[in-house]
């Protein structure tokens, strides 16, 4: 009920002068865009190049992880196209939004231990770049999905179904939110996907 209400509020106010921020929600017929990178923020005008409705979703990204070069000239960002943030040969880690920042941090730690992790940023979850996910998973034979959504009935399960339907054979694991989020920030950080949980899951996949 809460997310549905916020989504309705977002769609309505996007038609006006205000720019509200709401939590992630999937709605049929609406393109869901994860606003994570400065380049994506600068090129946000690309939504007007499409005729279907769009719902930009902004995650709570710490300021130190959101720094980067802003391009002098923006180019339209393709909707429904994932981007490879890091190349690797041992395991493929797929995420979206703030999860990509945490995955990249974990990938650096893993690299120091001789594990090469490929990081695929979905950028949009509706439409979903199924081809990119299948190809990336097939190349390494191991797939880890990192998503802040709950484990049940979420993006992680959808990607598992995508792998099965495409006939891609790979080891699979996921790092998601498994219980209700606590109010205390330090407890919330333990429940949400974090660098340590991602690291532990990759190590287990490599066994």
Helices and strands as residue ranges (DSSP letters): H 2-14, E 31-35, H 38-42, G 44-49, E 54-58, G 63-65, E 83-86, E 91-95, H 98-112, E 117-121, E 124-126, H 130-140, E 142-150, H 155-166, E 171-177, H 185-191, H 195-205
